[in-house]
Amino acid sequence: MRILLTNDDGIHAEGLEVLEDIARTVSDDIWIIAPEVEQSGKSRAMTLTDPIRVRNLDDKTFAVRGTPTDCVLLGLLELMGDQKPDLILSGVNRGQNIAEDTSYSGTIAAAMCGMQHGVRSIAFSQSRGFQAPGSLPWETARHWGSEVLERLVDMTWADNVVVNVNFPDRAPDAVTGVEVTRQGFRDENIVHAEQRLDLRGDSYFWIGYRGKLSDPADGTDLKAIYEGRVSITPLHVDLTHENTLQSFRAELGDIGK
């Protein structure tokens, strides 16, 4: 099995090393094409107005001065030659990608790009900061990621689906299980902006997240992570809201007739 690894935390991220350990439990044909610098929060952005520089670190490892989507596109279209990967793994992200995080995430965007080009794709993220400020148990992703991947590679799923895997912020032996979940939604916006002053007295803004827990429903990715379970969520690109679609058709369908 030929596997392409990427991420949004950058080519030197510790999570990428963890992901390689996970991938090597199922294959030795591993390619790494990741951003030169961190690209967190870039979602599905592509670089269309600037040239993209690529640095070749070895025969199967490339650092790309671009977004996670750029990395996957260049891998599939140029850098990997005529043989596409059988699987794309993105991550392991430094922090959870659950609920509305999924729409910002460069980690998930890379998997989405792979899916749209006909390659099965899985995103992995390691939750952090739940036990204490700064907590980040990479050993949990390494242990449980291998087990989850070995099961997933033997499964089939729809061509328009990517799999989003999140590991809880707990030690490996404190994880309470694995749950297949749906995407949740927080009951309060946790994104905020803070205005600060630089050393010359000029103002600037810093955007970040507040560490506030919500009250999620059972069966959601949020609930699973809060309660110490590995969350596996099938995601797809279709953003259509079906109930509103039907009501709009009923109310607006006669316009112009």
TORKOL-4160 file (C-alpha; in steps of 0.2 Angstrom, whole numbers, padded with zeros to 4 digits, m for minus):
257
<pt num="1" X="0000" Y="0000" Z="0000"/>
<pt num="2" X="0007" Y="0017" Z="m0005"/>
<pt num="3" X="0003" Y="0030" Z="0008"/>
<pt num="4" X="0004" Y="0049" Z="0007"/>
<pt num="5" X="0006" Y="0058" Z="0023"/>
<pt num="6" X="0003" Y="0077" Z="0026"/>
<pt num="7" X="m0003" Y="0089" Z="0039"/>
<pt num="8" X="m0006" Y="0108" Z="0043"/>
<pt num="9" X="0007" Y="0109" Z="0057"/>
<pt num="10" X="0022" Y="0109" Z="0046"/>
<pt num="11" X="0035" Y="0097" Z="0040"/>
<pt num="12" X="0044" Y="0097" Z="0057"/>
<pt num="13" X="0029" Y="0094" Z="0068"/>
<pt num="14" X="0030" Y="0081" Z="0081"/>
<pt num="15" X="0013" Y="0075" Z="0076"/>
<pt num="16" X="0019" Y="0071" Z="0058"/>
<pt num="17" X="0032" Y="0059" Z="0066"/>
<pt num="18" X="0018" Y="0051" Z="0076"/>
<pt num="19" X="0008" Y="0049" Z="0060"/>
<pt num="20" X="0023" Y="0041" Z="0051"/>
<pt num="21" X="0024" Y="0028" Z="0066"/>
<pt num="22" X="0006" Y="0024" Z="0064"/>
<pt num="23" X="0007" Y="0023" Z="0045"/>
<pt num="24" X="0022" Y="0011" Z="0046"/>
<pt num="25" X="0011" Y="m0002" Z="0055"/>
<pt num="26" X="0002" Y="m0006" Z="0038"/>
<pt num="27" X="0015" Y="m0001" Z="0025"/>
<pt num="28" X="0033" Y="0003" Z="0021"/>
<pt num="29" X="0029" Y="0013" Z="0006"/>
<pt num="30" X="0027" Y="0030" Z="0014"/>
<pt num="31" X="0028" Y="0047" Z="0006"/>
<pt num="32" X="0028" Y="0064" Z="0016"/>
<pt num="33" X="0023" Y="0080" Z="0007"/>
<pt num="34" X="0019" Y="0093" Z="0021"/>
<pt num="35" X="0019" Y="0112" Z="0022"/>
<pt num="36" X="0036" Y="0121" Z="0025"/>
<pt num="37" X="0028" Y="0131" Z="0040"/>
<pt num="38" X="0013" Y="0129" Z="0050"/>
<pt num="39" X="m0004" Y="0131" Z="0040"/>
<pt num="40" X="m0017" Y="0129" Z="0054"/>
<pt num="41" X="m0034" Y="0136" Z="0051"/>
<pt num="42" X="m0031" Y="0138" Z="0032"/>
<pt num="43" X="m0045" Y="0126" Z="0028"/>
<pt num="44" X="m0046" Y="0122" Z="0010"/>
<pt num="45" X="m0036" Y="0136" Z="0004"/>
<pt num="46" X="m0026" Y="0134" Z="m0012"/>
<pt num="47" X="m0012" Y="0145" Z="m0018"/>
<pt num="48" X="m0018" Y="0153" Z="m0035"/>
<pt num="49" X="m0009" Y="0169" Z="m0036"/>
<pt num="50" X="0009" Y="0165" Z="m0030"/>
<pt num="51" X="0022" Y="0152" Z="m0036"/>
<pt num="52" X="0024" Y="0137" Z="m0024"/>
<pt num="53" X="0041" Y="0132" Z="m0019"/>
<pt num="54" X="0045" Y="0114" Z="m0015"/>
<pt num="55" X="0060" Y="0108" Z="m0006"/>
<pt num="56" X="0066" Y="0090" Z="m0008"/>
<pt num="57" X="0072" Y="0083" Z="0008"/>
<pt num="58" X="0074" Y="0065" Z="0001"/>
<pt num="59" X="0066" Y="0054" Z="m0013"/>
<pt num="60" X="0050" Y="0053" Z="m0004"/>
<pt num="61" X="0049" Y="0068" Z="0007"/>
<pt num="62" X="0045" Y="0086" Z="0002"/>
<pt num="63" X="0042" Y="0102" Z="0011"/>
<pt num="64" X="0030" Y="0114" Z="0002"/>
<pt num="65" X="0029" Y="0132" Z="0004"/>
<pt num="66" X="0010" Y="0132" Z="0003"/>
<pt num="67" X="m0006" Y="0125" Z="0011"/>
<pt num="68" X="m0011" Y="0107" Z="0015"/>
<pt num="69" X="m0022" Y="0107" Z="0000"/>
<pt num="70" X="m0007" Y="0113" Z="m0011"/>
<pt num="71" X="0003" Y="0098" Z="m0003"/>
<pt num="72" X="m0010" Y="0085" Z="m0008"/>
<pt num="73" X="m0012" Y="0092" Z="m0026"/>
<pt num="74" X="0006" Y="0093" Z="m0029"/>
<pt num="75" X="0008" Y="0075" Z="m0023"/>
<pt num="76" X="m0005" Y="0068" Z="m0034"/>
<pt num="77" X="m0002" Y="0079" Z="m0049"/>
<pt num="78" X="0017" Y="0080" Z="m0049"/>
<pt num="79" X="0028" Y="0074" Z="m0035"/>
<pt num="80" X="0023" Y="0056" Z="m0034"/>
<pt num="81" X="0024" Y="0052" Z="m0052"/>
<pt num="82" X="0012" Y="0041" Z="m0061"/>
<pt num="83" X="0007" Y="0030" Z="m0046"/>
<pt num="84" X="m0006" Y="0038" Z="m0035"/>
<pt num="85" X="m0006" Y="0034" Z="m0017"/>
<pt num="86" X="m0019" Y="0021" Z="m0011"/>
<pt num="87" X="m0022" Y="0031" Z="0005"/>
<pt num="88" X="m0019" Y="0048" Z="0012"/>
<pt num="89" X="m0017" Y="0051" Z="0030"/>
<pt num="90" X="m0017" Y="0069" Z="0037"/>
<pt num="91" X="m0011" Y="0074" Z="0054"/>
<pt num="92" X="m0008" Y="0070" Z="0068"/>
<pt num="93" X="m0015" Y="0087" Z="0072"/>
<pt num="94" X="m0009" Y="0096" Z="0087"/>
<pt num="95" X="m0026" Y="0099" Z="0095"/>
<pt num="96" X="m0043" Y="0092" Z="0092"/>
<pt num="97" X="m0053" Y="0094" Z="0076"/>
<pt num="98" X="m0071" Y="0092" Z="0081"/>
<pt num="99" X="m0088" Y="0101" Z="0079"/>
<pt num="100" X="m0086" Y="0117" Z="0069"/>
<pt num="101" X="m0067" Y="0115" Z="0070"/>
<pt num="102" X="m0069" Y="0104" Z="0055"/>
<pt num="103" X="m0073" Y="0119" Z="0043"/>
<pt num="104" X="m0057" Y="0128" Z="0048"/>
<pt num="105" X="m0046" Y="0113" Z="0049"/>
<pt num="106" X="m0031" Y="0112" Z="0036"/>
<pt num="107" X="m0029" Y="0094" Z="0042"/>
<pt num="108" X="m0047" Y="0089" Z="0037"/>
<pt num="109" X="m0045" Y="0100" Z="0021"/>
<pt num="110" X="m0030" Y="0089" Z="0015"/>
<pt num="111" X="m0041" Y="0074" Z="0017"/>
<pt num="112" X="m0055" Y="0082" Z="0008"/>
<pt num="113" X="m0043" Y="0086" Z="m0006"/>
<pt num="114" X="m0038" Y="0068" Z="m0007"/>
<pt num="115" X="m0055" Y="0061" Z="m0007"/>
<pt num="116" X="m0060" Y="0073" Z="m0021"/>
<pt num="117" X="m0046" Y="0065" Z="m0032"/>
<pt num="118" X="m0052" Y="0048" Z="m0029"/>
<pt num="119" X="m0040" Y="0043" Z="m0014"/>
<pt num="120" X="m0047" Y="0036" Z="0002"/>
<pt num="121" X="m0042" Y="0049" Z="0016"/>
<pt num="122" X="m0041" Y="0049" Z="0035"/>
<pt num="123" X="m0038" Y="0064" Z="0046"/>
<pt num="124" X="m0030" Y="0061" Z="0063"/>
<pt num="125" X="m0030" Y="0074" Z="0078"/>
<pt num="126" X="m0024" Y="0073" Z="0096"/>
<pt num="127" X="m0034" Y="0083" Z="0108"/>
<pt num="128" X="m0025" Y="0094" Z="0120"/>
<pt num="129" X="m0027" Y="0105" Z="0135"/>
<pt num="130" X="m0042" Y="0095" Z="0143"/>
<pt num="131" X="m0031" Y="0087" Z="0157"/>
<pt num="132" X="m0021" Y="0103" Z="0161"/>
<pt num="133" X="m0014" Y="0118" Z="0151"/>
<pt num="134" X="m0002" Y="0111" Z="0139"/>
<pt num="135" X="m0006" Y="0093" Z="0140"/>
<pt num="136" X="m0003" Y="0084" Z="0124"/>
<pt num="137" X="m0002" Y="0065" Z="0125"/>
<pt num="138" X="0006" Y="0060" Z="0109"/>
<pt num="139" X="0008" Y="0042" Z="0115"/>
<pt num="140" X="m0011" Y="0041" Z="0115"/>
<pt num="141" X="m0012" Y="0045" Z="0096"/>
<pt num="142" X="0002" Y="0033" Z="0093"/>
<pt num="143" X="m0005" Y="0019" Z="0102"/>
<pt num="144" X="m0024" Y="0020" Z="0097"/>
<pt num="145" X="m0020" Y="0027" Z="0080"/>
<pt num="146" X="m0011" Y="0011" Z="0075"/>
<pt num="147" X="m0026" Y="0001" Z="0081"/>
<pt num="148" X="m0039" Y="0012" Z="0072"/>
<pt num="149" X="m0029" Y="0012" Z="0056"/>
<pt num="150" X="m0027" Y="m0006" Z="0055"/>
<pt num="151" X="m0046" Y="m0008" Z="0056"/>
<pt num="152" X="m0050" Y="0006" Z="0044"/>
<pt num="153" X="m0039" Y="0000" Z="0030"/>
<pt num="154" X="m0049" Y="m0016" Z="0029"/>
<pt num="155" X="m0066" Y="m0007" Z="0028"/>
<pt num="156" X="m0074" Y="0001" Z="0014"/>
<pt num="157" X="m0084" Y="0018" Z="0014"/>
<pt num="158" X="m0092" Y="0029" Z="0001"/>
<pt num="159" X="m0081" Y="0038" Z="m0011"/>
<pt num="160" X="m0087" Y="0055" Z="m0006"/>
<pt num="161" X="m0083" Y="0052" Z="0013"/>
<pt num="162" X="m0067" Y="0056" Z="0023"/>
<pt num="163" X="m0064" Y="0049" Z="0040"/>
<pt num="164" X="m0061" Y="0061" Z="0055"/>
<pt num="165" X="m0052" Y="0053" Z="0069"/>
<pt num="166" X="m0049" Y="0062" Z="0086"/>
<pt num="167" X="m0040" Y="0055" Z="0101"/>
<pt num="168" X="m0044" Y="0061" Z="0119"/>
<pt num="169" X="m0032" Y="0070" Z="0130"/>
<pt num="170" X="m0029" Y="0055" Z="0141"/>
<pt num="171" X="m0015" Y="0043" Z="0143"/>
<pt num="172" X="m0017" Y="0027" Z="0132"/>
<pt num="173" X="m0023" Y="0016" Z="0146"/>
<pt num="174" X="m0036" Y="0029" Z="0152"/>
<pt num="175" X="m0045" Y="0030" Z="0135"/>
<pt num="176" X="m0063" Y="0023" Z="0138"/>
<pt num="177" X="m0066" Y="0016" Z="0121"/>
<pt num="178" X="m0069" Y="0020" Z="0103"/>
<pt num="179" X="m0085" Y="0028" Z="0097"/>
<pt num="180" X="m0092" Y="0031" Z="0079"/>
<pt num="181" X="m0099" Y="0048" Z="0081"/>
<pt num="182" X="m0108" Y="0062" Z="0071"/>
<pt num="183" X="m0101" Y="0080" Z="0070"/>
<pt num="184" X="m0107" Y="0090" Z="0085"/>
<pt num="185" X="m0109" Y="0109" Z="0087"/>
<pt num="186" X="m0104" Y="0119" Z="0102"/>
<pt num="187" X="m0118" Y="0129" Z="0111"/>
<pt num="188" X="m0106" Y="0144" Z="0112"/>
<pt num="189" X="m0094" Y="0152" Z="0101"/>
<pt num="190" X="m0076" Y="0149" Z="0108"/>
<pt num="191" X="m0067" Y="0159" Z="0095"/>
<pt num="192" X="m0061" Y="0177" Z="0101"/>
<pt num="193" X="m0050" Y="0191" Z="0096"/>
<pt num="194" X="m0039" Y="0200" Z="0108"/>
<pt num="195" X="m0032" Y="0218" Z="0105"/>
<pt num="196" X="m0014" Y="0221" Z="0111"/>
<pt num="197" X="0000" Y="0233" Z="0109"/>
<pt num="198" X="0017" Y="0230" Z="0102"/>
<pt num="199" X="0033" Y="0237" Z="0109"/>
<pt num="200" X="0031" Y="0253" Z="0098"/>
<pt num="201" X="0014" Y="0256" Z="0104"/>
<pt num="202" X="0004" Y="0251" Z="0089"/>
<pt num="203" X="m0011" Y="0240" Z="0091"/>
<pt num="204" X="m0013" Y="0222" Z="0083"/>
<pt num="205" X="m0025" Y="0208" Z="0085"/>
<pt num="206" X="m0023" Y="0190" Z="0090"/>
<pt num="207" X="m0036" Y="0177" Z="0086"/>
<pt num="208" X="m0038" Y="0161" Z="0096"/>
<pt num="209" X="m0049" Y="0149" Z="0106"/>
<pt num="210" X="m0057" Y="0150" Z="0123"/>
<pt num="211" X="m0055" Y="0134" Z="0132"/>
<pt num="212" X="m0074" Y="0133" Z="0137"/>
<pt num="213" X="m0083" Y="0116" Z="0137"/>
<pt num="214" X="m0100" Y="0115" Z="0129"/>
<pt num="215" X="m0115" Y="0103" Z="0134"/>
<pt num="216" X="m0115" Y="0091" Z="0119"/>
<pt num="217" X="m0128" Y="0078" Z="0114"/>
<pt num="218" X="m0124" Y="0060" Z="0115"/>
<pt num="219" X="m0117" Y="0052" Z="0100"/>
<pt num="220" X="m0107" Y="0068" Z="0095"/>
<pt num="221" X="m0088" Y="0070" Z="0093"/>
<pt num="222" X="m0088" Y="0083" Z="0106"/>
<pt num="223" X="m0096" Y="0071" Z="0119"/>
<pt num="224" X="m0084" Y="0057" Z="0115"/>
<pt num="225" X="m0069" Y="0067" Z="0117"/>
<pt num="226" X="m0075" Y="0075" Z="0133"/>
<pt num="227" X="m0078" Y="0058" Z="0140"/>
<pt num="228" X="m0061" Y="0050" Z="0135"/>
<pt num="229" X="m0066" Y="0040" Z="0120"/>
<pt num="230" X="m0058" Y="0040" Z="0103"/>
<pt num="231" X="m0070" Y="0048" Z="0090"/>
<pt num="232" X="m0072" Y="0042" Z="0072"/>
<pt num="233" X="m0083" Y="0053" Z="0062"/>
<pt num="234" X="m0087" Y="0051" Z="0043"/>
<pt num="235" X="m0088" Y="0068" Z="0035"/>
<pt num="236" X="m0092" Y="0074" Z="0017"/>
<pt num="237" X="m0092" Y="0090" Z="0008"/>
<pt num="238" X="m0111" Y="0092" Z="0004"/>
<pt num="239" X="m0116" Y="0107" Z="0015"/>
<pt num="240" X="m0134" Y="0107" Z="0009"/>
<pt num="241" X="m0147" Y="0108" Z="0023"/>
<pt num="242" X="m0161" Y="0097" Z="0017"/>
<pt num="243" X="m0175" Y="0103" Z="0028"/>
<pt num="244" X="m0173" Y="0121" Z="0022"/>
<pt num="245" X="m0170" Y="0115" Z="0004"/>
<pt num="246" X="m0188" Y="0107" Z="0005"/>
<pt num="247" X="m0196" Y="0122" Z="0013"/>
<pt num="248" X="m0188" Y="0134" Z="0001"/>
<pt num="249" X="m0194" Y="0124" Z="m0014"/>
<pt num="250" X="m0211" Y="0125" Z="m0007"/>
<pt num="251" X="m0211" Y="0144" Z="m0003"/>
<pt num="252" X="m0200" Y="0150" Z="m0018"/>
<pt num="253" X="m0203" Y="0136" Z="m0031"/>
<pt num="254" X="m0216" Y="0146" Z="m0041"/>
<pt num="255" X="m0205" Y="0162" Z="m0044"/>
<pt num="256" X="m0204" Y="0166" Z="m0062"/>
<pt num="257" X="m0218" Y="0154" Z="m0067"/>
